[in-house]
Amino acid sequence: MGEAPAQIPTSFGHELRACLRCRLVKTYDQFRDSGCENCPFFKIEDDHERIVDVTTPNFNGFVSDRREINLTHCNILFPGKFAPGCYTLAVSEALPEEMQFICQQARVQYVPPKRI
């Protein structure tokens, strides 16, 4: 995790989705074909039904982190070792409990969205 860059969205239309755990933004087809670079333990490229469980089309804004540029704000918004790529600033949905359990088993942190 965190070394190779994540895929950049190939389209910026309604087919964009964000991972509910790491907030990576890609198209539905990209998640289907290669999963989430930061969350391989979800194995969504093998189980396409999970795309709907672990991603959402409902997110607010996004920022790109290329790591070649010192984007300090990305490190503040997304602490941890995530692959360089496009990330949403906020999701409003929580990861389903079953998927939260998978995070626990993989010993990775999951931070649910803040309720306003």
Stockholm file with secondary structure:
# STOCKHOLM 1.0

chainA/1-116         MGEAPAQIPTSFGHELRACLRCRLVKTYDQFRDSGCENCPFFKIEDDHERIVDVTTPNFNGFVSDRREINLTHCNILFPGKFAPGCYTLAVSEALPEEMQFICQQARVQYVPPKRI
#=GR chainA/1-116 SS CCSSCCCCCSCCSTTEEEETTTCBEEEHHHHHHHCCTTCGGGCTTTCTTHHHHHEESCEEEEEEECSSSCCHHHHHHSCSCCCSEEEEEEECSCCCHHHHHHHHHHTCCCCCCCCC
#=GC SS_cons         CCSSCCCCCSCCSTTEEEETTTCBEEEHHHHHHHCCTTCGGGCTTTCTTHHHHHEESCEEEEEEECSSSCCHHHHHHSCSCCCSEEEEEEECSCCCHHHHHHHHHHTCCCCCCCCC
//
